[in-house]
Amino acid sequence: MSTQEATGSPLIALVDRLWAAVLAGDERAATAVVRAALDDGMDPESVLLDVIARVQSRVGEEWAANTITVAQEHVATAINERAIAVVAEHDASRTEPSRGRVVVACVDGEWHGLPARLLTEVLRLRGWHVDHLGAHVPTPHLIAHIHRTGPDVVALSSSIPTRLPTAHATITACQAAGTPVLVGGAAFGPDGQYARLLGADAWAPDARAAADRLERHPLPRPQPDHQPIDDLPHLADQEYTMVARTRPQLVRTVFTGLEDKYPAMRGYDEAQRERTAEDLAHIVEFLGVALYTGDEALFSRFLLWTAGILEARGVPARSLPPALDVLGRELKDFPRAIDILHQATKRLTDAPATVGGTR
């Protein structure tokens, strides 16, 4: 952020006005802010990415800091989706398609659809013909759409790293159908490292960068005999498969063992016990995806993020190391899993919890 922006530029004032309307749950006021900006001549792409997207990022940050509720977060997201629609419908956004066809979709199981919607509208502004399939698109349906429409590229979005195994299968299926894949979203890592690992044809950190990348030159179509990626060699030990298959059992066992290691749990009410079980399920799921990618840092980042979330909600993060210890005892015959747990425990005890980090 520039000094001018930090000291109160018109752009920051606009962001603040939209944030105030979103926080108040006032859809009419929010859409009025966006419509007025467009009427005053502001570039529609800037409204999408420099205003609405910034406000949505703040929604996530405030939720992580426990300053807004889950309900407020849902309301805010719904209002921002409506604000995007106002931009799409405005006369300033009228653009005739002059480029190729892009299919924009979220990975199966990925419900965070707003980033994909932002990309869709930016691409339409840049002259692309876009099929927006939205959140949670099952891979067979995506492939059927590809065969029917013959797009130039599939843009695949995912925010949660636990969807990476599914993203891998989807990338491979799209390429087998002869269509290159551009991926984006927090799931693919801060610098797109998991996009490269899973064989995507290109990666972009945000909608503007994705549109720029497609404008520079088209992604080449995979050859008919193209194999996007061999099986990841580290998966030969079957640790990922075993952890993924036994996740419910592991969660139950760790929950029971944690009551002995962390006696404060015995005083939890039903809602607290349910949330603890959910947290343990996420821990096991993220351990699984760390095994899938072969990246210990993925799990450690998630644990540090979780610690910050717990602390913001008045739950001591010191409950996490005992849970990892119990889980480690259950996975004593899985050397890669044990190493990931040990490294994460060390990072968790060495570093202070930070709210709002990358999941």
N, C-alpha and C positions, 0 to 999 in steps of 0.2 A: 504493500500500500504506500502510495506516495505521500510526501509531507502535505501536499495540497488536499488530498483526500482525508488524511488524518485530522486536518484542522477544520473540516466542514465544507467540502465542495458540494455543488448541487447534486452530484451522484450520491454522496453519502447521506445527504438530507433526504433524498428520495428513498434510499434504503431504509432509513429510520422511519419514514412515514409509512412505508409498507409494513415494516416490522410492527409498528404500533397497531395497525389495523388487523394484522394477522394475530397478534397476541390477544387482542380484544375479541377475536372470533367474528369480526365484522367483514363479511364477504363483500358487501356492497361498497364499503369504504376502500377495501383493498383493490377491488377491480377499478374503482374510480381513480385511484392513484396511478395505476398502470395505464388506463385509458388516457388520462390527462397527459402523462409523459409522452405517449405516442402522438397525441394531438399537437403537442408542442414541438414535434419534430425529432424526438429522440429515436435513434436507430433501434429497430425492433430486436435485433440480435443482442444489443447492449442491454435492453430492458430484460431480456430473458436471462442472460448470463451474468451481468454486472449488478442486477437488482434482485430479480426473483431467486436466482440460484444462491446469491449471498444470503438472502433472508432464510432460505431453506437450510443452508449450512448452519445458520445461527439457531434454527429450531432444534437441530440435532445436538448442538453444543449445549443449549439450555436444558434439553432433556437429560443429557449425560450428567450435567451439574445438579440435577434434581431441582431446578428452579421452575420447571413446568411439568405438568403431569403427562401421562401417556395419552389421556383424552385430549389435552390441549395440543399435544404433538400431532395427533390425528386430525384435529380440526384445522390446525395450521397448514398441514400438508394438503388437505382437501382444498383449502382456500388458495394455496399457491398453484394447485393444479387448475383451478378456475381462472387464476390470473394468467397462466400460460395460454389458456383457451382464448382469453380476451386478446392477447397479442396475436394469436393465430388468425383470429377473425377480423382484425383491424385492417382497414384499407391500406395502411402502410406496409402490410405484410403480403400483399398480393404479388405473387411471383409465379410466372408460368414455368413449368418444368422445362429445363434446357439441357440437363445432364442425364445420367443413367439412373438406374433403379437400385434402391437400397432397402433391404428389409431390416427393421430395427426391432429387436426382441430382447426380453429378459430371459435368463437361464431358467429352466424348469425349477420351481421351488423358490425363486427370487421374487419377493413381493414388493421390493422398493422400485416402483416404476417411474418415479418422477425424473431421475436422471435420463432414462431412455426417452421420455417425452420431450425433455429439453433438447436432446440430440435430434430427434425427429423434426422439431420446429426449426432448428438452426439449419439442418440440411435442406428443408423445404425453402427457407429463405435464400439459400445458396443455389437454388434451381434444381435440386434433385427430386425425382419422383420417389416418394417414401411410402412403404407399407409399414405402418406402426402396429405391431402385434401385441404390445403391452407387456404386463407383468406375467410371470409364471407360465411360460410357454412350453408345453411338453415337446420334447425333441421330435417325436414322430410327426406332430402337427406342423412343426417348423419345416421339416424336410419335405412334407407333402406340399406346403406352400411354395417352397423353392422350386420343386419340380413343375408346379403349375405356372409360376410367374417368371422364372428365369432371371433372377436379379443379378446385378453386377457384383454385389457384395452383401454379406450379412454383417450387421453391427450388433454385437452381443454384449449385453450389460449384466453385471453382477456386483453387488455391494458386499456380500457376506462370503468370506473365504470357504466356509463349509460347503458352498455350492461348486467348488473347483472340480471335484471328480465328475460331477454332472456336466460342468462346462467343458471339460476335456472330451467327454463322449460327444457333446454337441458340436464342438469344433471339428472333430474327426468326421462326424456324419455330414456336416455341411461341405467339407472339403471332398469327401467321397462323392458327393452329389455335384461336384465341379464348381463350387462357389467359394471364393476366398472369404476369410473371416477377420474382421476388425473387432477387437475387444476393448472394453473399458470398464471402469468402476473400481472401487476400493478392493474388491476381492482379488484383483490381479497383482496386488502389491504396490508399494509406493512408487516404484520405477518400472512397473510392468514385468517384473521378473517371472511371475507365474504365467503370464501370457506367452513368453518365450519357451518356458518349460513345457507347456501344453501344446505347443506347435501352432499358435495363432499366426496368421499372416501379418498382422500389424496390431499395435496397441496405441492408445491415446489416453492421456491423463484426464481429459475433459472434453466437452462437446465442441468447443472452439478448435482445439487441437485435432480432434477427429475430423471435423469438416476440412480443416487446412490440409490434413494428410491425404484425404481423398481428392482434394483439388490438385495437389502437386502432380500426381500421376496415378493411374488406376492400378489396383491390386491385380497381379496376374492370376488367371484361373489355374487351379491345380490341374496337373496332367491326369489323364484317365487312370494311369497306374500309380499315381502318387500315393505314398504312405505318409500321412502328416507327421506321425511320430511313432517310433517303436514303443513297446511297453516300457515304462520307466524301470530301469534295471533294479533299483532298490526295492521294488514291490515284489521281487521274487521270494523274499523271506515270508510273505503272507501276513506280516504283522498288521498292516492296514486292514486286510480282509477280516482277520480275526477280531480286531477291536471294533470294526464297524458292525459285524454280525452279532457280537455279544454286548453291544452298548446298553440295552435295557438291564441286563443282568449285572453289568459292571456298576451302573448307577445305583441299583438297589443295594449291592454289596458295599459300595463306598458310603452310601447314606447310613447304613447300619453301623459300619465301622467308625464313621465320623462322630457318632453320638458318644462313643467311648473315648475318642481322642480329643473331642471338643465338648466337654460336659454342658456348656452353655446352651447347646442345642436342645437339651431335654426340657428347657423352659419355653421353647418356641411354641407359638400358637399354630393352628392349622394352616393359616395363610403363609406364615414364615417357613413352615416345613415344606409347603408346596413350592415356594420360591427357591428354597435351597435345593430341592430335587431338580428344578429347572436349571439352576446354575450348574449342578453336577452334570446334567445331561449335556450342557454346552461345553463343559470342560472335556468330557470324553469325546464329543464330536470334533472339537478343535484339535485334540490329540490325534484323532484319526486323520484329519486332513494334513496335519504336520507330517505324519507318517507317509501319506500319499505323495506329498511334494518333496519329502526328504529335507525339510527346512525346520530346524528347531526354533529359529527366530519367530516364525509365524505363531507358534504356540506361546512363546514368551510375550510377544506383543499383546496377544489376547488376554493373558493372565494379568499383565500390568493394566490394561484397559479395564478388566473386570474389577481389579482391586480399587481403581479410582471410582468406578460406579458404586461399589459397595460402600466405600467411605463416604461418598456424597449422600448416601441414604442411611447413614448412621450405623452401618454394619461393619464391624472390625475386619479389615482385610487379613488379619492374622488367622482367620479361619481357613484360608486357602492352603497354606503349607501342610496342615494336617490332612486335608483332603487329598493332596497330591501324594502324601506319604502312604495313605491307605490304598490309593489307586496303584501306586508303585508296587506294593506288596502283592496285589492281584495280578500284576503283569510282570512278575519277577523273571519269567522265562522269555521275555521280549526285550532283548538288549537295546534296540533302537528306541523303543518307548521309554525304557528306564533312563536312557541318556537324555532324552527330551525333557522328561520330568525333573531330573536332577538339575539340568541347565536352567529350566524355568524357575525352579525353587530358589536357586542361587540369585537369579536376576530379581526375583520378587523380594527377597530379603535384603538385597543390596541397594535397590532403587526405591525412591518414594513413589507412591501411587499417583498417577496422573489421570485426571478426568478428561475424556474426549479424545483419547488416542485411537489409533486405527484398530478395528477388530480384525 
